């Protein structure tokens, strides 16, 4: 009974406010996408030390000798510590 009332109210709101409904759904989808990206980065961070050792990654330095936040690995790719882009 309560479920039917809720569905009826949602349907009525959707029909009366299609633009508002679009923006609500858009932002909900955006939150889901950003959350999944954030969780994926955390997952990658957990395995970075192991990956770095397996692929003999070396920290890149500039000509002046200052360290940068990127790594060159034996697979020919450059990875960035803030987000290991594999």
Secondary structure, 3 states (H helix, E strand, C coil): CHHHHHHHHHHHHHHHCHHHHHHHHHHHHHHHHHHHHHHHHHHHHHCHHHHHHHCCCEEEECCCCCEEEEEECCCCCEEECCECCC
